Amino acid sequence: MSVLSLIGLHVKNRKEMSVRRVDPTQTPEERQQMLAGAFAAERRAGFRLSADHERVSEALTLLQRLEDFKGSVQAAEVQRTRLLLRVGAIEAYTQQRYSDALLQVLHSYLLARSFYTSYQSMPLEGEMVPELLLLTKCCGLVGRLEQGKQFLDELRFIVENTLIYVASGGGGGGAKASAPPGKAPAAAGSINRGSVQGPVMSVEKHVLAAVVSSLAELCSLYGQPENANLFYEKYIILMKDVYGADSLTVSDALNTVALFFFQTRQYAEAVPLVEQVLDIRKKHLGDFDSPQPNPRVADCYANLGLLYRLLGKEQTHRFSRIPKVASLLFIG
């Protein structure tokens, strides 16, 4: 191509650009929408954040403010955002959207950790247990076991501290801390760490028992049977302390632990628990020869019969007629 043709092409392009600068490509209606701030509003509507992502975005903003200047963040802002994230995470978890649940509860956890570190120089508090429970479950469900073990360790740390504090007589109805000798008691609404061992949960004993049961289940899922056995034992002790040793609620708790032993093939450990369940239920609901036999008693007989058969004791034990009795109860 010659030099003259290149010069001609350049001149032509300049003329076209000058025409475009003079003649706008927008219609009057489009220009009016742009000046009013509503240009292409129908397109922007498709890019609106969902409620889940709006909550995460708000948490990220608070985290940035805590990092830049912590004095600009109020405790009420943090608690409000964490509450919304907790609710959204639980809703996503119940809908089996485990990744969405993990995203929201992780930001709630990070926000709490950053806030407590900035204001109290303590990364963990007892009221972070709901986040840790959900984080551990979601990490296991999405296959992030290594990260889940870290959250499980933090959860176990708080629960063990609470159990130590309650066993030492400091818990009462709920695990509330008393002031050390020579110091004034903490003001109402202040952060309560409870004991020298670390953070504790400030909850009633029946709530603590439920948390201990969930922790035992998580330890089993993460391949820690020794810890699971230990926390299930603590769970039974707490339930008996709250409801009484011979209540039907305790029988349900014993049945839960017996089911864990059955699933892990610890049949010998499950037998005495199921026998306790049977004794409690016979006391409250009657035996097989009562006028109205109860199916919950039949369930115990059937479970015992299965366990004795697995252990090879179906003919030698004093409950050798269990299968027949259970069938009669179910038929009735």
N, C-alpha and C positions, 0 to 999 in steps of 0.2 A: 504494500500500500504506500502511495506516495505521500510526501509531506503535505502537499496541497489538500489531498483528501482528508488527512487527519485534521488539518486546520478547519476544513469545512464541517467535519463532524463535531468538532468542539464548538464552533459557532452555533450550529443547529441545537446542541444540547443546552447552551446558554440561553437561546431564545425560548426553548421549552420551559426551562426553569423559571425564567422571568414571567412567562405567562401563568405558571402555576402560583407564583407569589401574588400575582394580581388577582387571579380568579380563584376564590376559595373552593375547595372540594366539598365542604359541608353544606347541607341544605339549611335554610333558616331555622327549621324546627330542631335539627340536630345541634345547631349552635346555641339555640335558646336553652336546650336541655343541658348542654355542657356548662354554660354560664350559671345555670341554676343548681349545679352540682348533682344532676340526675342523669348524666350522660350514660347511655347504655345500662340503665337501671335493671332491665330485665336480664341482662347477662350477669350482672354482679350478684343477683339473687341466687344463682346456682352455686356460687362460691362461698356462701354463708357457712360459718362454722356450726357444727352440731353442738348440742348442749354439753356433751361429754368433753369436746375439745375446747369449748369456751371455759369450762371449769379448769381444765389443764392450763390454758393460756393465762387465766387469772392467777393460778398458783405460780407459774413461771415469772409473772410480773412481780409478785410478792417476793419470790426468791431473789430476783435481781435487786429489788429495793433493800432487802436484808443485807445483801452483799455490798451494795454501794453505800447505804447510810441506814443503819438499823434503827435509828431514832425516828425514822419516818413511818415505821410500821407499828400499828397498834395490835395488842393481843386479840381484840375483838375481830379485827380483819382476818387474822390467821385462823381463829376458831371457826368463823363463818365459812371461810373457804374450805377448811378441812372437813366441816360437816357436810358441805355440798359434795365434796369429793368422796367421802365415805358412803353417802347415800347413792351416788351414781355408781360407785364400785360394787356395792351390794346388789343393786338392780342389774348391772351387767353380769355379775356372777350368777344370779338366779336364772338369767336368760342364757347361761352357758357361753357368754362372750368373755372368755377368760383373759384374752389379750387386752381388751378394753378395760376390764376390771383391774388388771395388773397395772396398766398405765395410770389410772386415776389414783389407786391406793398407793402407788409408789410416790406420786407427787405429794399426796397427803403426808406420807412418812417423811419425805425429804423436807417438806415445809416445817413440820413439827421439829425435826432434828435440827434444822438451821435456826429456828426461832429459839429453842431451848439452849442451844450452844451459844447463841449471841447474847441472850439475856441472863441465862442462869449458869453458863459454863458446864452444862450437863447434857450430853447428846440423847439420853434416854430418860423417859418418864413412864410411870405406870399406866397412864391413860393412852399410851401408844400401842397397847396390846391389841385392840381391834385391827389396826393396820398390820401389825406383825402376823396375826393369825391369817388374815386374808392374803398377805404377801406370800407366806409360806405355802398356803394351799395353791395359789395361782401359779407360783413358780414350779411347783411339782406337776401341775396339770399341763403347763406349756413346755415342759421339758428342761427348765432351767434349774437343775437340781443343785448345782454348786452355789448359785446365788440364794436359792431357797434355804440351804443349810446355814448360811450366814444369818438370815432372818430367824431361823429356828433357834440358833444359839442365843440370839438376843432375847427372843421370847422366853426361852428356858431360864435365862438369867433373871428376868423380872419375876417370873413365877416362883422360882426357887427362893428368891429374896422375900417374896410375900409369904411363902409357906414358913420360912424361918421366923419371920416377924410375927406371924399369927401363932406359931407354936411357942414362941417365947412369952406369950401373953400380951403382946402389944396390939393385937388386932381387935378384940372385942367383937362387936357386930360387923364393923367394917375396919379395914386396916388403916387406922389413923395413927399418925405419929405423935408422940409426946415429946416435949422439949427436953434436951439434955440437962443434967443438973447444972445449976448456976446460970442458966440462960432463960430468958423470957419465952413463953410459948409463941409460936408463929401466929402472925395476924391472919384473920379470916380471909380466905381467897388466895393465900400465898401458895407457892409450889411446895408440895409435901413429899419429901423423899423417904420419910418413914423410918429408916434405919441406917446404921453405919454400913451395912452390906451394900447399899445401893438403892435404886428406885423400887417402890412397891406399888401394888394396886390398891386403891382405896375403894373397895367394894365389899358387899356382904358375902358371907361365907357360901351361900348357895350359888352365887355368881362365880366365886372363885372355884368352886367345885366343877362348874361347867367348863371353865377355862382349862382347868387341870385335865379334864377328860379329853377336851379337844387337843391339848398338847400331847397327851399319851397317844392319841390316834395318829397325830402327825409324826411323832417319833417312830411309830410302827411303819408308816408309809415311807419314811426316809431311811429305813433299814437300821433302826436303833432299838432292837427288842428289849435290851436291858433297861434303857430309859423308859420305854413304854410300860414295862412291868412295874417300875418304881412309881410312875405317876398314876397308873391305875390303882395301885395300892393306896396312894395318897387320896385319890378320888373317893374310894370307898370309905376311908376314915372320915373325910369331910362330910360325906352324905349321912353317915351314921350320927355324926355330931350334930347335924342340922335337923334331921327328921326322926332320929331314934333308930335303934338297931333293928327293930322288928316292924318297920313301916313298909307299906307296899311300894313307896317310892324307892326305898333302899333295895327292895327286891328287884325292881327294874334296873337299878344301877349294878347290882350283882350280876344280873342277866347280861348286861352290856359287856362287863369284863369277862364273863364266861364265854361269850361269843368271840371275844378277841382271842382267848386261849384256844378255842375250838378252831378258829381260822388259821392260827399259827401252829396247829397240831400239838398243842400242849394239853392233851386230853386229861392227864392225871391232875393237873392244876385246875381244870374246869370242873371236875366232879364235885369237890366240896362246895364250890360256889353255887352250883345248880341245886345241891342238896339244901343249902341255906335258903335259896329261893323257894324251893318246895315247902319247907317248914313254915316260912313266913306266909306264903299264900294259902296253905292249909289252915293256918290260924285265922286268917281274915275271910277266906272264901269257902272253906269247907273242903273235905276230902272227896274221894270218888263216890263214897256211899252216902253223901248228903242228899237231901231231897232234890236240889237243883245243882248238879255238878257244874263247875265252872271251867270253861275252856282254857283259862290261864293255868289252872292246876294240871289239866291234861297236857298242856304244852311242856310243863316241867317233867312229867312222867315220860313223855316221848323223848325229850332231850337226854334224860338220864339213861333211858334204855339204849339210845344210840351210843352214848359215851361208854357204857358198860360193854356193849358189843364190840366197839373198837378196841377196848382194853382187854377183851377176852374174859370178862367176868359176868356174862349174862346168866350163867347157871349157878354160880357160887355165891353171888351176893344176895343180901336179904331182900333186894327189890327184884327178884327174878320174874315176878309177874307183871313188871312194868308195861311191856307192850300190850298185853291184854287189857290192863286197866286203862291205859291211854286210849285204846280203840273204843272201849265202852264209853268213856267220857266224851269223845268226839261224836260218837253216834248219838248220845243223849243230847 
